[in-house]
Amino acid sequence: MAYDDGLAARLLEILGEQAGLAEKKMFGGLATMLNGNMAVGVYGDDLLVRTDPGQQDLLLAEPGTRPFDMAGR
């Protein structure tokens, strides 16, 4: 699955150049790593955001959000 180039470009524009950030193609998408750990990414036309597990229920209550499930895993 190809990732949405437009979404990836917008994400890069928002994040800008910051110490510790690096892009890495993985699993058919584009991940943005922060100090070697995936922080955000683009997979297909979805924006993936790694969050604090303690805030998951609150964040998932927002419109348009859902847990990320890659092929049922």
HELIX and SHEET records of a PDB file:
HELIX    1   1 ASP A    5  LEU A   15  1                                  11    
HELIX    2   2 PRO A   53  GLN A   55  5                                   3    
HELIX    3   3 GLN A   56  LEU A   60  1                                   5    
SHEET    1   A 4 LEU A  21  MET A  26  0                                        
SHEET    2   A 4 GLY A  29  LEU A  34 -1                                        
SHEET    3   A 4 ASN A  37  TYR A  43 -1                                        
SHEET    4   A 4 ASP A  46  VAL A  49 -1                                        
END                                                                             
